[in-house]
C-alpha cells in the first residue's frame, strides 16, 4: 500500500470549524477599505522571478533562500509571489494606472516563502495590503495609519497594539547615514555576529534589526538615522506626527525601525504587540517612493502597509476577540419523517429560504429514525427542530421543537410557522 499523501509542510488546510472566523475577519477588512474608497486589485500568484529579484534584491535572504522558484516548460524562471507590493506595481505599470493619476488600491491573498514553520507563520500565508500611489505629502501617510488604527478599534484590540514610527529620510540622506553606520560597525567588527558581518557590505541598515543580545550594547550606541535627515524629510515627519497627535493616535518613536532596501524613504511604521511573545509585529508599512522607478517606470510616490492574516488571526484568538455570533451555525434543522417526506422537506426548505433569506437552515438528508434525526439536529447547534411527517404533510402543517430553551413543542400551519420563525429566530439573530 502506498504512503498516505499529506499536505505540504507549512501549507495548512483551513477546516470548516475554522473558516467562519476567517470569514469574519475578511468581512471586517473588506468593509473597512470600502469606507476609505480603496479599490481591490488581484494579481497572479506566479510572476517572473526577475520581478522579485529586482524589487527585493538578489542578495537578500528572501530571494536567495526563501522563494519558491521553478522553470516552466519554456525554460522561463517563475516564482510564487513572496509578497505582493512588487506585483501590484507591475500590474499598475502594465495597465497604465500610474500615469498622471492617484490610486488607492488594496489586495488580499496567499503568499509563499520557504521559512521554518511556526505558530502564526507558515510557508503559504495570507496578507492584506494597502497601496497608495501618486501622493507625496504626509496626509496620505497619515490616512493609511488612521485606517489601520480604525481596524484595531473595529476588532476590539486597540489596547493591545502599539504604533512605532520612524523616518528614513531621502535616499541621499540615507546614503550619508549608511556611511556613518558602516564606519561605526567597522570600528566594532569584533562584536558583530556572522550574519551582521555579511550584511555589513550588502545591507548594513538591517544590522540594526538584530536580536542578538551580545550586540545590544553596541547597537545602542550606533548613530541614529534621525540625526542625518534632510530638512524636507524632517518637516514631512513633523507634519505626520502633528496629524496623528490631532487624531489622538498614540505612537512611540523608534530610531531602530528601518527598511533595508534603497527604494524605501521617509515614513516607516509598524504596529506591534506583546501578546504573541517574540512574534510581535502585526502590521508593517511605510513609503517606497523609489520602487516604481526601480522596476522600470517613471518615479511615482507610493506608500502602503501589509498585515499577515495568520498572525492577526492568532492575536484575535489569543485575546478571545472573535464574537460568538461570527462563528455562524444553523438556526433550524428540518427533519423528514415517513414515506415521501424527504422530497417534501426539500421543497419546504426552498420555500423557507425564499421567504426568510436570513434563516440558516439545514434539511436532513439520508433517512434514519426520528431518534437519530433529532440527535443530528441537536448536534448541529440549531435552536429549533422543524418536523415534517406524514400528518404535517397531509394538513399543511409544521411541528416546531425548541432545542436550546424550555419552550414548548407546537404544531402550526406552515404560514404561521414561517411567521414564528421570522419573529423568534430570524428577528433575534
C-alpha positions in Angstrom: 0.0 0.0 0.0 1.3 3.4 -0.9 2.1 6.0 1.7 -0.7 8.4 2.7 -0.5 11.7 0.9 -0.5 14.7 3.3 -0.4 18.4 3.0 3.0 20.0 2.3 4.7 21.1 5.5 3.9 24.7 6.3 0.9 24.8 3.9 -2.2 24.3 6.1 -5.7 23.3 5.5 -8.5 25.6 6.7 -11.2 23.4 8.2 -14.9 24.1 8.3 -14.8 24.9 12.1 -12.1 27.5 11.4 -13.4 29.2 8.3 -16.2 31.2 10.0 -13.5 33.1 12.0 -11.6 33.8 8.8 -14.8 34.9 7.0 -15.5 37.3 9.9 -12.0 38.8 9.7 -12.1 39.1 5.9 -15.5 40.8 6.1 -14.2 43.3 8.6 -11.2 44.1 6.3 -13.3 44.4 3.2 -15.8 46.7 4.9 -13.1 48.9 6.2 -11.2 49.5 3.0 -14.5 50.2 1.2 -15.2 53.0 3.7 -11.9 54.7 2.7 -12.6 54.1 -1.1 -9.7 51.8 -1.7 -10.2 49.6 -4.7 -9.3 45.9 -4.9 -6.6 44.7 -7.3 -5.9 41.0 -7.9 -2.6 39.8 -9.3 -1.5 36.3 -10.3 0.2 34.2 -7.6 3.0 33.4 -10.1 5.3 36.1 -11.6 8.6 36.3 -13.4 11.4 35.7 -11.0 13.1 38.9 -12.1 10.3 41.0 -10.6 11.2 39.9 -7.1 15.0 39.8 -7.7 14.8 43.5 -8.8 12.4 44.7 -6.1 13.5 42.7 -3.1 17.2 42.4 -4.0 19.2 39.4 -5.2 21.4 39.4 -2.1 18.5 39.2 0.3 17.5 36.1 2.3 14.1 36.2 0.6 15.5 35.8 -2.9 18.5 33.6 -2.0 16.8 31.2 0.3 13.0 31.6 0.7 11.4 31.9 -2.7 9.6 29.0 -4.4 11.2 29.3 -7.9 11.0 26.9 -10.8 11.5 26.8 -14.6 8.3 26.3 -16.7 8.2 24.2 -19.8 9.6 27.1 -21.9 12.6 27.5 -19.6 11.3 30.7 -18.1 12.1 31.2 -14.4 8.9 31.8 -12.4 8.2 32.4 -8.7 5.3 32.0 -6.4 4.9 35.5 -5.0 6.7 36.0 -1.7 5.0 39.4 -1.3 2.6 41.4 -3.4 3.8 45.1 -3.5 6.1 44.4 -6.4 3.3 42.5 -8.3 0.9 45.4 -7.7 3.4 47.9 -9.1 4.0 45.6 -12.1 0.3 45.4 -12.8 -0.3 49.2 -12.3 2.6 50.0 -14.7 1.5 47.4 -17.2 -2.1 48.7 -17.3 -1.4 52.4 -17.2 -2.7 53.1 -13.7 0.1 55.3 -12.6 0.4 57.9 -15.4 -0.6 61.3 -14.0 -3.0 59.6 -11.7 -3.5 58.9 -8.0 -4.5 55.4 -7.0 -5.8 53.9 -3.7 -5.6 50.1 -4.0 -5.8 47.0 -1.8 -5.2 43.3 -2.2 -5.7 40.1 -0.2 -4.5 36.7 -0.9 -1.8 34.0 -0.4 2.0 34.5 -0.5 4.7 31.9 -0.3 8.1 31.7 1.5 10.2 28.7 2.4 10.7 29.5 6.1 10.7 27.4 9.2 7.0 26.9 10.0 6.0 28.2 13.5 2.8 29.3 15.1 1.4 32.2 13.1 4.0 31.9 10.4 3.6 29.4 7.5 5.1 28.7 4.1 1.8 29.6 2.5 0.5 32.6 4.3 -2.1 35.3 3.6 -1.8 39.1 3.6 -3.9 42.1 3.1 -2.1 45.1 1.8 -2.9 48.8 1.2 -1.1 50.7 -1.6 -1.5 54.4 -2.4 0.3 55.9 -5.4 0.9 59.4 -6.8 0.7 61.4 -3.5 3.8 62.9 -1.9 2.5 64.6 1.2 2.3 63.4 4.8 -1.5 63.4 4.6 -1.7 60.1 2.7 0.8 58.6 5.2 -1.5 59.7 8.0 -4.5 58.3 6.2 -3.2 54.8 5.9 -2.1 54.8 9.6 -5.5 56.1 10.6 -7.1 53.4 8.5 -5.0 50.7 10.3 -5.9 52.3 13.7 -9.5 52.1 12.9 -9.1 48.4 12.1 -7.8 47.7 15.6 -10.7 49.6 17.1 -13.1 47.7 14.8 -11.7 44.4 16.0 -11.6 45.5 19.7 -7.8 45.2 20.0 -6.6 48.8 20.2 -5.3 48.5 23.7 -3.1 45.5 22.7 -1.1 47.1 19.9 1.4 49.9 19.8 2.3 52.2 16.8 6.1 52.6 16.2 7.3 55.4 13.9 10.5 56.5 12.2 11.6 58.4 9.1 14.2 57.1 6.7 14.7 60.4 5.0 15.7 60.9 1.4 17.9 58.5 -0.4 20.7 61.0 -0.3 20.4 61.4 3.5 20.2 57.7 4.0 23.3 57.2 1.9 25.2 59.6 4.2 23.8 57.8 7.2 24.9 54.4 5.7 28.5 55.7 5.5 28.4 56.7 9.2 26.8 53.4 10.2 29.3 51.3 8.3 32.2 53.3 9.8 30.8 52.6 13.3 30.2 48.9 12.7 33.7 48.6 11.2 35.1 50.0 14.4 33.2 47.3 16.3 33.6 44.5 13.9 34.7 42.1 16.7 31.2 42.4 18.2 29.3 41.6 15.0 28.0 38.1 14.6 28.5 36.2 11.4 25.1 37.4 9.9 25.8 41.0 10.6 29.3 40.8 9.2 27.8 39.5 6.0 25.3 42.4 6.0 28.0 45.0 6.6 28.7 45.3 2.9 25.3 44.3 1.4 22.7 45.7 3.8 24.1 47.5 6.9 20.8 49.0 8.0 19.4 45.6 8.6 22.1 45.0 11.3 20.0 47.4 13.5 17.2 44.7 13.4 19.5 42.2 15.1 18.0 40.5 18.2 21.4 39.1 19.2 21.7 40.1 22.9 25.5 40.1 22.6 25.2 43.0 20.2 22.6 45.0 22.1 25.0 47.4 23.9 27.0 48.1 20.7 23.8 48.7 18.7 22.5 51.1 21.4 25.5 53.4 20.7 25.1 53.3 16.9 24.5 56.6 15.0 20.8 57.4 14.6 19.2 58.0 11.3 17.1 60.9 12.6 20.3 62.9 13.1 21.1 62.6 9.4 17.6 63.6 8.0 17.3 66.2 5.3 15.2 69.3 6.2 12.3 68.3 3.8 12.0 64.8 5.3 12.2 66.2 8.8 9.3 68.6 8.0 7.3 65.8 6.4 7.8 63.7 9.6 6.8 66.5 11.9 3.6 67.1 9.9 2.7 63.4 10.1 3.2 63.4 13.8 1.1 66.5 14.2 -1.8 64.9 12.3 -1.6 61.7 14.4 -1.4 63.8 17.6 -4.6 65.8 16.5 -6.3 62.4 15.8 -5.5 61.1 19.2 -3.3 58.3 17.8 -0.5 57.4 20.3 2.9 56.3 18.9 6.4 55.5 20.0 9.4 56.9 18.1 11.7 54.0 17.2 15.0 55.1 15.7 15.9 51.4 15.1 12.9 50.9 12.8 14.4 50.7 9.3 14.0 49.0 5.9 17.0 47.6 4.2 16.1 48.3 0.6 17.0 51.5 -1.1 13.6 52.3 -2.6 12.1 53.0 0.9 12.1 56.6 2.0 10.7 58.8 4.7 7.9 57.3 6.7 8.2 53.8 8.1 5.9 52.3 10.8 4.9 49.1 12.5 2.1 48.1 14.8 3.4 45.7 17.4 2.0 43.7 20.3 3.4 41.9 23.3 0.5 39.4 23.3 2.2 37.0 20.9 5.6 36.7 22.5 8.6 37.3 20.2 6.4 37.4 17.1 5.4 40.9 17.9 4.8 42.7 14.5 1.2 42.7 13.4 1.4 45.3 10.6 4.3 46.9 8.7 4.3 49.8 6.3 5.9 53.0 5.0 6.9 54.9 1.9 8.6 53.3 -1.1 8.9 56.2 -3.4 11.7 54.6 -5.4 10.1 51.2 -6.3 8.2 52.2 -9.4 11.4 53.7 -10.9 13.4 50.7 -9.8 11.0 48.4 -11.8 11.4 50.4 -15.0 8.7 53.1 -14.7 8.8 56.8 -14.1 9.2 57.9 -10.5 5.9 57.7 -8.6 5.5 58.3 -4.9 4.0 55.3 -3.1 3.0 54.3 0.5 1.3 51.3 2.0 1.3 48.6 4.5 0.7 44.8 4.8 -0.8 42.7 7.5 -0.2 38.9 7.9 -3.6 37.4 8.4 -2.4 34.3 10.2 -0.6 36.5 12.7 -3.7 38.7 13.1 -6.0 35.7 13.5 -3.7 34.2 16.1 -3.9 37.5 18.0 -7.7 37.6 17.8 -7.9 34.0 19.1 -5.3 34.7 21.9 -7.3 37.7 23.1 -10.7 35.9 22.5 -11.9 38.8 20.4 -13.9 36.7 17.8 -17.6 37.2 18.5 -19.6 34.1 19.1 -22.1 35.1 16.5 -19.4 35.4 13.9 -18.8 31.6 14.2 -22.1 31.0 12.4 -24.1 27.8 12.9 -27.5 26.7 11.8 -30.7 28.3 13.1 -33.1 25.5 12.2 -32.9 21.8 11.3 -35.7 20.3 9.2 -36.5 16.6 9.9 -38.3 14.4 7.3 -40.4 11.5 8.7 -42.3 9.0 6.6 -42.8 8.0 3.0 -42.3 10.8 0.6 -41.3 13.3 3.3 -37.8 13.7 2.0 -38.9 15.3 -1.2 -41.5 17.5 0.6 -38.8 18.5 3.1 -36.5 19.7 0.3 -39.3 21.7 -1.3 -40.3 23.2 2.1 -36.7 24.1 2.7 -36.6 26.0 -0.5 -39.8 27.9 0.4 -38.4 28.8 3.8 -35.2 30.1 2.2 -37.2 32.1 -0.3 -39.4 33.6 2.4 -36.7 34.1 5.1 -33.4 34.8 3.3 -31.6 35.3 6.6 -32.6 31.9 8.0 -29.7 29.4 8.3 -31.5 26.1 7.6 -30.2 22.6 7.3 -32.6 20.0 5.7 -31.9 16.4 6.9 -30.9 14.0 4.1 -30.1 10.4 4.3 -33.1 8.9 6.1 -33.0 7.4 9.6 -35.3 7.1 12.6 -36.8 10.0 14.4 -34.4 9.5 17.3 -31.3 9.6 15.1 -32.5 12.6 13.2 -33.2 14.6 16.4 -29.7 13.7 17.6 -28.4 15.1 14.3 -30.5 18.2 14.8 -29.1 18.7 18.3 -25.5 18.2 17.3 -26.0 20.8 14.5 -26.4 23.5 17.1 -29.8 24.5 15.7 -32.1 26.5 18.0 -35.2 24.7 16.7 -36.0 21.4 15.0 -38.7 21.5 12.3 -40.5 18.2 12.0 -42.3 17.3 8.8 -44.1 14.0 9.0 -47.0 12.4 7.1 -49.6 14.1 9.3 -48.0 17.5 8.8 -47.8 17.0 5.1 -51.5 15.9 4.9 -52.7 19.1 6.8 -50.1 21.6 5.5 -48.6 22.0 9.0 -45.1 22.0 10.6 -44.1 21.0 14.1 -41.5 23.2 15.9 -39.5 21.7 18.7 -37.2 24.2 20.6 -33.7 22.7 21.2 -31.9 25.4 23.2 -34.6 26.6 25.7 -37.6 25.4 27.6 -40.2 26.4 25.0 -43.0 24.0 24.3 -43.3 21.9 21.1 -46.1 23.2 18.9 -47.7 22.3 15.5 -48.7 25.3 13.3 -50.0 25.9 9.9 -47.0 26.4 7.7 -47.7 30.1 7.2 -47.9 30.6 10.9 -44.7 28.5 11.4 -42.9 30.8 9.0 -44.2 33.8 10.9 -43.0 32.3 14.1 -39.5 31.7 12.7 -39.4 35.2 11.3 -40.2 36.7 14.7 -38.5 34.3 17.1 -35.4 33.1 15.2 -34.6 35.4 12.3 -35.7 38.5 14.2 -33.4 37.7 17.2 -30.4 36.8 15.0 
